[in-house]
Amino acid sequence: MPSPLRTVSALVALTVGAILVGCTHLGTGQEQVTPDAQPIYPMLAANPGITVLEDVRYGTIDGVPVLLDVCLPPETDNAAPHPALISVHGGSWTRGDKAAPGWRAVCTWLASEGFATFSLNYRLAPKHVFPAAITDVAAAVEWMRSADQVDRFGIDPERIGAFGGSAGGNLVSLLGVTGSGSLSKGARVAAVASLSGPMDLTGAHATDSFLPVQLSYLGCIDYQACMSTEAASPQFHIDPSDPPFLIAHSTVEMIPLGQATRFVEELRAAGIDTEFVTVEGDLHALELLDESMSARVLEFFRKALVAPDAVLAEAEQPG
């Protein structure tokens, strides 16, 4: 039986031969990875050890419930609370769903690795423009951190991270740099991993095809008169109290690499522990999540969210 890591890699890797050309904390070094997972996207992730609770309401807006799915780690003899992750789907802020095959695979994979994972839907543009989506994402984190949900799902409210791709990468990054101070209160999170997230929505560094997508999300007709471009851009909200980041981006995809590069530069200038991975080619968001990248994501979240003694105990378990 394939491992959960290999299964999720196969589900979301739509092409092979991607080359990892940069992965560093400070911008030095080089590594090359050739994925071996063939796409089997028609197959839904199936992991009998993972409990998936679908359509759990985390809020109600204008009489309409906003929902998420909860993927719970397998039961063990260890009664300690689990670190938790919020997973935010992509889709240009206009489409996408928590239960789509790739995002369901991500949810069950992260749960299989010991992270209680909350995969959420949020209000979509153009009906619901900025800041509706990020308001929903923040509300989900606050709901997770409430005493009732901490007890219900057995999670540690001080160890919550965020994972997202494409538009979801923008949202979790904006979540990560919003506010200041303690990473264990309110809607703050303790770690952020973003795949192909747009970081600058001012229109200064975007492809022609994506400019109207951003305007639709912002609820604007043109960039000159749009007052929310910086508010929606993670690039402009960084401060030294922000959490560690993992940023992964392709070199020639629809979201220019320069956006990720500038964001990483600003994070590092503020003293934020930041891992930056660039992938040769045009893979986007979950397409980046081959077995090597999946391992990096796990390593990042374990370092940020899992207590050292827990990591050691897991490593010592017979395989």
C-alpha positions as a Markdown table, in Angstrom:
| # | Residue | x | y | z |
|---|---|---|---|---|
| 1 | Met | 0.0 | 0.0 | 0.0 |
| 2 | Pro | 1.5 | 3.4 | -0.9 |
| 3 | Ser | 2.2 | 5.8 | 1.9 |
| 4 | Pro | -0.1 | 8.8 | 2.5 |
| 5 | Leu | 2.7 | 11.1 | 1.4 |
| 6 | Arg | 3.1 | 9.2 | -2.0 |
| 7 | Thr | -0.7 | 9.1 | -2.4 |
| 8 | Val | -1.2 | 12.8 | -2.0 |
| 9 | Ser | 1.8 | 13.5 | -4.3 |
| 10 | Ala | 0.3 | 11.4 | -7.0 |
| 11 | Leu | -3.1 | 13.1 | -6.6 |
| 12 | Val | -1.8 | 16.6 | -7.0 |
| 13 | Ala | 1.2 | 16.2 | -9.2 |
| 14 | Leu | -0.1 | 16.8 | -12.7 |
| 15 | Thr | 3.2 | 16.6 | -14.5 |
| 16 | Val | 6.7 | 15.2 | -14.0 |
| 17 | Gly | 10.2 | 16.5 | -14.4 |
| 18 | Ala | 9.9 | 19.7 | -12.3 |
| 19 | Ile | 13.4 | 20.9 | -11.2 |
| 20 | Leu | 13.8 | 22.5 | -7.8 |
| 21 | Val | 16.4 | 25.2 | -8.4 |
| 22 | Gly | 16.4 | 27.2 | -5.2 |
| 23 | Cys | 15.6 | 26.4 | -1.6 |
| 24 | Thr | 17.3 | 28.4 | 1.1 |
| 25 | His | 16.8 | 30.5 | 4.2 |
| 26 | Leu | 19.1 | 33.3 | 3.1 |
| 27 | Gly | 19.2 | 32.8 | -0.7 |
| 28 | Thr | 22.2 | 30.6 | -1.2 |
| 29 | Gly | 22.6 | 26.9 | -2.3 |
| 30 | Gln | 20.9 | 24.8 | -4.9 |
| 31 | Glu | 19.1 | 21.5 | -5.1 |
| 32 | Gln | 17.5 | 19.5 | -7.9 |
| 33 | Val | 14.5 | 17.1 | -7.5 |
| 34 | Thr | 12.8 | 15.0 | -10.1 |
| 35 | Pro | 9.4 | 13.9 | -9.0 |
| 36 | Asp | 8.4 | 10.3 | -9.6 |
| 37 | Ala | 4.7 | 10.5 | -9.0 |
| 38 | Gln | 2.4 | 10.0 | -12.0 |
| 39 | Pro | -1.0 | 11.7 | -11.9 |
| 40 | Ile | -3.9 | 9.6 | -10.8 |
| 41 | Tyr | -6.2 | 12.5 | -10.2 |
| 42 | Pro | -9.5 | 10.7 | -11.0 |
| 43 | Met | -8.9 | 8.6 | -7.8 |
| 44 | Leu | -10.1 | 10.2 | -4.6 |
| 45 | Ala | -7.8 | 10.1 | -1.6 |
| 46 | Ala | -8.8 | 7.1 | 0.5 |
| 47 | Asn | -7.3 | 6.7 | 4.0 |
| 48 | Pro | -9.4 | 4.6 | 6.3 |
| 49 | Gly | -7.4 | 5.9 | 9.3 |
| 50 | Ile | -8.5 | 9.4 | 8.8 |
| 51 | Thr | -11.9 | 10.7 | 10.1 |
| 52 | Val | -13.3 | 13.4 | 7.8 |
| 53 | Leu | -16.1 | 15.5 | 9.3 |
| 54 | Glu | -17.7 | 17.4 | 6.3 |
| 55 | Asp | -19.6 | 20.7 | 6.3 |
| 56 | Val | -18.9 | 21.8 | 9.8 |
| 57 | Arg | -20.3 | 25.3 | 10.3 |
| 58 | Tyr | -17.7 | 27.8 | 11.6 |
| 59 | Gly | -19.9 | 30.9 | 11.2 |
| 60 | Thr | -23.0 | 32.4 | 9.7 |
| 61 | Ile | -23.0 | 35.4 | 7.4 |
| 62 | Asp | -26.2 | 37.1 | 6.3 |
| 63 | Gly | -28.1 | 34.0 | 7.3 |
| 64 | Val | -25.9 | 31.7 | 5.2 |
| 65 | Pro | -23.5 | 29.2 | 7.0 |
| 66 | Val | -19.9 | 29.1 | 6.1 |
| 67 | Leu | -18.5 | 25.6 | 6.2 |
| 68 | Leu | -15.3 | 23.6 | 6.6 |
| 69 | Asp | -14.2 | 20.0 | 6.6 |
| 70 | Val | -12.2 | 18.6 | 9.5 |
| 71 | Cys | -9.6 | 15.9 | 8.9 |
| 72 | Leu | -8.6 | 14.3 | 12.2 |
| 73 | Pro | -5.3 | 12.4 | 12.8 |
| 74 | Pro | -5.5 | 8.7 | 13.6 |
| 75 | Glu | -6.2 | 7.9 | 17.3 |
| 76 | Thr | -3.1 | 7.0 | 19.3 |
| 77 | Asp | -2.3 | 6.3 | 22.9 |
| 78 | Asn | -0.9 | 9.8 | 23.2 |
| 79 | Ala | -3.6 | 12.1 | 24.7 |
| 80 | Ala | -1.7 | 15.3 | 24.0 |
| 81 | Pro | -3.5 | 17.9 | 21.9 |
| 82 | His | -2.7 | 18.0 | 18.2 |
| 83 | Pro | -1.1 | 20.9 | 16.3 |
| 84 | Ala | -3.7 | 22.2 | 13.8 |
| 85 | Leu | -3.6 | 23.5 | 10.3 |
| 86 | Ile | -6.1 | 25.6 | 8.3 |
| 87 | Ser | -6.1 | 24.7 | 4.6 |
| 88 | Val | -7.3 | 27.3 | 2.1 |
| 89 | His | -8.1 | 26.3 | -1.5 |
| 90 | Gly | -7.3 | 28.4 | -4.6 |
| 91 | Gly | -9.4 | 29.3 | -7.6 |
| 92 | Ser | -8.7 | 33.0 | -8.3 |
| 93 | Trp | -10.9 | 34.0 | -5.3 |
| 94 | Thr | -13.9 | 33.2 | -7.6 |
| 95 | Arg | -14.2 | 29.4 | -7.5 |
| 96 | Gly | -12.9 | 26.2 | -5.9 |
| 97 | Asp | -14.1 | 24.0 | -3.0 |
| 98 | Lys | -12.7 | 22.4 | 0.1 |
| 99 | Ala | -13.9 | 19.0 | -1.1 |
| 100 | Ala | -12.2 | 19.1 | -4.5 |
| 101 | Pro | -10.0 | 16.0 | -5.0 |
| 102 | Gly | -6.7 | 17.7 | -4.6 |
| 103 | Trp | -7.7 | 19.7 | -1.5 |
| 104 | Arg | -9.4 | 16.7 | 0.1 |
| 105 | Ala | -6.2 | 14.8 | -0.5 |
| 106 | Val | -4.2 | 17.6 | 1.2 |
| 107 | Cys | -6.5 | 17.5 | 4.1 |
| 108 | Thr | -6.3 | 13.8 | 4.7 |
| 109 | Trp | -2.5 | 13.7 | 4.1 |
| 110 | Leu | -1.8 | 16.4 | 6.6 |
| 111 | Ala | -4.1 | 14.7 | 9.1 |
| 112 | Ser | -2.3 | 11.4 | 8.5 |
| 113 | Glu | 0.9 | 13.2 | 9.5 |
| 114 | Gly | -0.5 | 14.3 | 12.9 |
| 115 | Phe | -2.0 | 17.7 | 12.1 |
| 116 | Ala | -5.7 | 18.2 | 12.7 |
| 117 | Thr | -6.6 | 19.9 | 9.5 |
| 118 | Phe | -9.5 | 22.3 | 8.8 |
| 119 | Ser | -10.2 | 22.7 | 5.1 |
| 120 | Leu | -12.5 | 25.6 | 4.6 |
| 121 | Asn | -14.7 | 27.3 | 2.1 |
| 122 | Tyr | -15.0 | 31.1 | 2.0 |
| 123 | Arg | -17.1 | 33.6 | 0.3 |
| 124 | Leu | -16.2 | 34.0 | -3.4 |
| 125 | Ala | -15.9 | 37.0 | -5.7 |
| 126 | Pro | -17.4 | 38.7 | -7.7 |
| 127 | Lys | -20.5 | 38.4 | -5.4 |
| 128 | His | -18.4 | 38.8 | -2.3 |
| 129 | Val | -15.3 | 41.1 | -2.9 |
| 130 | Phe | -12.4 | 41.9 | -0.6 |
| 131 | Pro | -12.3 | 41.7 | 2.4 |
| 132 | Ala | -14.9 | 39.0 | 2.5 |
| 133 | Ala | -12.6 | 36.0 | 1.9 |
| 134 | Ile | -9.9 | 37.0 | 4.4 |
| 135 | Thr | -12.6 | 37.9 | 7.0 |
| 136 | Asp | -13.9 | 34.3 | 6.7 |
| 137 | Val | -10.4 | 32.8 | 6.9 |
| 138 | Ala | -9.6 | 34.8 | 10.1 |
| 139 | Ala | -13.0 | 33.9 | 11.5 |
| 140 | Ala | -12.2 | 30.2 | 11.0 |
| 141 | Val | -9.0 | 30.5 | 13.0 |
| 142 | Glu | -10.8 | 32.3 | 15.8 |
| 143 | Trp | -13.5 | 29.6 | 15.8 |
| 144 | Met | -10.8 | 26.9 | 15.9 |
| 145 | Arg | -9.2 | 28.6 | 18.9 |
| 146 | Ser | -12.4 | 28.8 | 20.9 |
| 147 | Ala | -12.6 | 26.6 | 24.0 |
| 148 | Asp | -15.5 | 24.6 | 22.6 |
| 149 | Gln | -13.6 | 23.6 | 19.4 |
| 150 | Val | -10.3 | 23.0 | 21.2 |
| 151 | Asp | -12.1 | 20.5 | 23.4 |
| 152 | Arg | -14.2 | 19.1 | 20.6 |
| 153 | Phe | -11.3 | 18.3 | 18.2 |
| 154 | Gly | -8.4 | 17.9 | 20.7 |
| 155 | Ile | -6.2 | 20.7 | 19.3 |
| 156 | Asp | -3.6 | 23.0 | 20.8 |
| 157 | Pro | -4.8 | 26.6 | 20.3 |
| 158 | Glu | -1.2 | 27.8 | 20.6 |
| 159 | Arg | 0.0 | 25.7 | 17.6 |
| 160 | Ile | -2.1 | 26.6 | 14.6 |
| 161 | Gly | -0.6 | 27.0 | 11.2 |
| 162 | Ala | -1.9 | 27.8 | 7.7 |
| 163 | Phe | -1.5 | 26.2 | 4.3 |
| 164 | Gly | -2.8 | 27.5 | 1.0 |
| 165 | Gly | -2.3 | 27.6 | -2.8 |
| 166 | Ser | -2.8 | 30.3 | -5.4 |
| 167 | Ala | -5.6 | 32.5 | -4.1 |
| 168 | Gly | -5.5 | 30.5 | -1.0 |
| 169 | Gly | -1.8 | 31.2 | -0.8 |
| 170 | Asn | -2.6 | 34.9 | -0.9 |
| 171 | Leu | -5.1 | 34.5 | 1.9 |
| 172 | Val | -3.0 | 32.5 | 4.3 |
| 173 | Ser | -0.1 | 34.9 | 3.7 |
| 174 | Leu | -2.3 | 37.9 | 4.4 |
| 175 | Leu | -3.5 | 36.0 | 7.5 |
| 176 | Gly | 0.0 | 35.5 | 8.6 |
| 177 | Val | 1.1 | 39.2 | 8.3 |
| 178 | Thr | -2.1 | 40.7 | 9.7 |
| 179 | Gly | -1.9 | 42.0 | 13.2 |
| 180 | Ser | 1.1 | 41.9 | 15.5 |
| 181 | Gly | 2.3 | 40.3 | 18.7 |
| 182 | Ser | 1.4 | 36.9 | 20.0 |
| 183 | Leu | 1.0 | 34.1 | 17.5 |
| 184 | Ser | -1.4 | 32.2 | 19.7 |
| 185 | Lys | -4.3 | 34.7 | 20.1 |
| 186 | Gly | -7.2 | 35.8 | 18.0 |
| 187 | Ala | -6.7 | 35.0 | 14.3 |
| 188 | Arg | -2.9 | 34.9 | 14.5 |
| 189 | Val | -1.1 | 31.7 | 13.2 |
| 190 | Ala | 2.3 | 30.3 | 14.1 |
| 191 | Ala | 3.4 | 29.2 | 10.6 |
| 192 | Val | 2.4 | 29.8 | 7.0 |
| 193 | Ala | 3.1 | 27.8 | 3.9 |
| 194 | Ser | 2.1 | 29.3 | 0.6 |
| 195 | Leu | 2.2 | 27.7 | -2.9 |
| 196 | Ser | 2.0 | 30.2 | -5.8 |
| 197 | Gly | 0.3 | 32.9 | -3.8 |
| 198 | Pro | -0.1 | 36.4 | -5.2 |
| 199 | Met | 1.6 | 38.8 | -2.8 |
| 200 | Asp | 1.2 | 42.2 | -4.5 |
| 201 | Leu | -2.3 | 43.1 | -5.9 |
| 202 | Thr | -1.4 | 46.7 | -6.8 |
| 203 | Gly | -1.2 | 45.7 | -10.5 |
| 204 | Ala | 2.5 | 46.8 | -10.7 |
| 205 | His | 3.8 | 43.2 | -10.9 |
| 206 | Ala | 1.1 | 41.0 | -12.6 |
| 207 | Thr | 0.5 | 39.3 | -15.9 |
| 208 | Asp | -1.9 | 40.9 | -18.2 |
| 209 | Ser | -4.3 | 38.0 | -18.0 |
| 210 | Phe | -4.4 | 38.2 | -14.2 |
| 211 | Leu | -5.0 | 41.9 | -13.8 |
| 212 | Pro | -8.8 | 41.7 | -14.4 |
| 213 | Val | -9.0 | 38.7 | -12.0 |
| 214 | Gln | -7.5 | 40.8 | -9.2 |
| 215 | Leu | -9.8 | 43.7 | -10.0 |
| 216 | Ser | -12.8 | 41.5 | -9.8 |
| 217 | Tyr | -11.7 | 40.2 | -6.4 |
| 218 | Leu | -11.1 | 43.7 | -5.2 |
| 219 | Gly | -14.4 | 45.0 | -6.5 |
| 220 | Cys | -12.7 | 47.7 | -8.6 |
| 221 | Ile | -13.0 | 48.9 | -12.1 |
| 222 | Asp | -9.4 | 50.1 | -12.5 |
| 223 | Tyr | -6.3 | 50.2 | -10.4 |
| 224 | Gln | -5.9 | 53.9 | -10.2 |
| 225 | Ala | -9.2 | 54.3 | -8.3 |
| 226 | Cys | -8.9 | 51.1 | -6.3 |
| 227 | Met | -8.3 | 51.8 | -2.6 |
| 228 | Ser | -8.0 | 48.2 | -1.5 |
| 229 | Thr | -5.0 | 47.0 | -3.5 |
| 230 | Glu | -2.4 | 47.4 | -0.7 |
| 231 | Ala | -4.8 | 46.2 | 2.0 |
| 232 | Ala | -5.3 | 42.9 | 0.1 |
| 233 | Ser | -1.5 | 42.5 | -0.5 |
| 234 | Pro | 0.6 | 40.6 | 2.0 |
| 235 | Gln | 3.6 | 42.5 | 0.8 |
| 236 | Phe | 2.6 | 45.6 | 2.7 |
| 237 | His | 1.8 | 44.3 | 6.1 |
| 238 | Ile | 4.9 | 42.6 | 7.4 |
| 239 | Asp | 6.3 | 43.3 | 10.9 |
| 240 | Pro | 8.9 | 41.5 | 13.0 |
| 241 | Ser | 6.4 | 39.6 | 15.1 |
| 242 | Asp | 5.0 | 37.7 | 12.1 |
| 243 | Pro | 5.4 | 33.8 | 11.9 |
| 244 | Pro | 7.9 | 31.8 | 9.9 |
| 245 | Phe | 7.0 | 31.3 | 6.2 |
| 246 | Leu | 7.5 | 28.7 | 3.5 |
| 247 | Ile | 7.1 | 30.2 | 0.1 |
| 248 | Ala | 7.1 | 28.0 | -3.0 |
| 249 | His | 6.7 | 29.4 | -6.5 |
| 250 | Ser | 7.4 | 28.4 | -10.1 |
| 251 | Thr | 9.7 | 30.4 | -12.3 |
| 252 | Val | 7.3 | 31.1 | -15.2 |
| 253 | Glu | 3.8 | 30.7 | -13.9 |
| 254 | Met | 0.8 | 33.0 | -14.0 |
| 255 | Ile | 1.8 | 34.7 | -10.8 |
| 256 | Pro | 5.2 | 36.3 | -11.6 |
| 257 | Leu | 8.1 | 34.9 | -9.5 |
| 258 | Gly | 9.1 | 38.5 | -8.7 |
| 259 | Gln | 6.1 | 38.8 | -6.4 |
| 260 | Ala | 7.3 | 35.9 | -4.3 |
| 261 | Thr | 10.9 | 37.1 | -4.4 |
| 262 | Arg | 10.0 | 40.6 | -3.2 |
| 263 | Phe | 7.8 | 39.2 | -0.4 |
| 264 | Val | 10.6 | 36.9 | 0.8 |
| 265 | Glu | 13.0 | 39.8 | 0.8 |
| 266 | Glu | 10.7 | 41.9 | 2.9 |
| 267 | Leu | 10.1 | 39.0 | 5.3 |
| 268 | Arg | 13.8 | 38.4 | 5.8 |
| 269 | Ala | 14.5 | 42.1 | 6.1 |
| 270 | Ala | 12.1 | 42.1 | 9.1 |
| 271 | Gly | 13.9 | 39.1 | 10.6 |
| 272 | Ile | 11.2 | 36.5 | 9.8 |
| 273 | Asp | 12.5 | 33.0 | 9.4 |
| 274 | Thr | 11.6 | 32.3 | 5.7 |
| 275 | Glu | 12.2 | 29.3 | 3.5 |
| 276 | Phe | 12.0 | 30.1 | -0.2 |
| 277 | Val | 11.6 | 27.3 | -2.9 |
| 278 | Thr | 11.6 | 28.1 | -6.6 |
| 279 | Val | 10.6 | 25.5 | -9.2 |
| 280 | Glu | 11.7 | 25.6 | -12.8 |
| 281 | Gly | 8.7 | 25.7 | -15.1 |
| 282 | Asp | 5.1 | 26.7 | -15.0 |
| 283 | Leu | 3.6 | 24.4 | -12.4 |
| 284 | His | 1.0 | 26.2 | -10.2 |
| 285 | Ala | -0.2 | 25.7 | -6.6 |
| 286 | Leu | -0.9 | 22.0 | -5.9 |
| 287 | Glu | 0.9 | 21.0 | -9.0 |
| 288 | Leu | 4.1 | 21.9 | -7.0 |
| 289 | Leu | 3.2 | 19.3 | -4.4 |
| 290 | Asp | 5.3 | 16.4 | -5.5 |
| 291 | Glu | 6.8 | 14.0 | -3.0 |
| 292 | Ser | 9.9 | 16.2 | -2.4 |
| 293 | Met | 7.8 | 19.4 | -1.9 |
| 294 | Ser | 5.4 | 17.5 | 0.3 |
| 295 | Ala | 8.3 | 16.4 | 2.6 |
| 296 | Arg | 9.5 | 20.1 | 2.8 |
| 297 | Val | 6.0 | 21.2 | 3.8 |
| 298 | Leu | 5.9 | 18.6 | 6.6 |
| 299 | Glu | 9.4 | 19.4 | 7.8 |
| 300 | Phe | 8.5 | 23.1 | 7.9 |
| 301 | Phe | 5.3 | 22.6 | 9.9 |
| 302 | Arg | 6.9 | 20.1 | 12.2 |
| 303 | Lys | 9.7 | 22.5 | 13.0 |
| 304 | Ala | 7.2 | 25.3 | 13.7 |
| 305 | Leu | 4.3 | 23.5 | 15.4 |
| 306 | Val | 5.4 | 20.2 | 16.8 |
| 307 | Ala | 7.2 | 20.1 | 20.2 |
| 308 | Pro | 10.8 | 18.7 | 19.8 |
| 309 | Asp | 10.1 | 15.7 | 22.2 |
| 310 | Ala | 7.1 | 14.8 | 20.1 |
| 311 | Val | 9.1 | 14.8 | 16.9 |
| 312 | Leu | 11.8 | 12.6 | 18.6 |
| 313 | Ala | 9.1 | 10.1 | 19.8 |
| 314 | Glu | 7.6 | 9.9 | 16.3 |
| 315 | Ala | 11.1 | 9.2 | 14.9 |
| 316 | Glu | 11.7 | 6.5 | 17.4 |
| 317 | Gln | 8.5 | 4.6 | 16.6 |
| 318 | Pro | 9.2 | 1.3 | 14.7 |
| 319 | Gly | 8.5 | 1.8 | 11.0 |
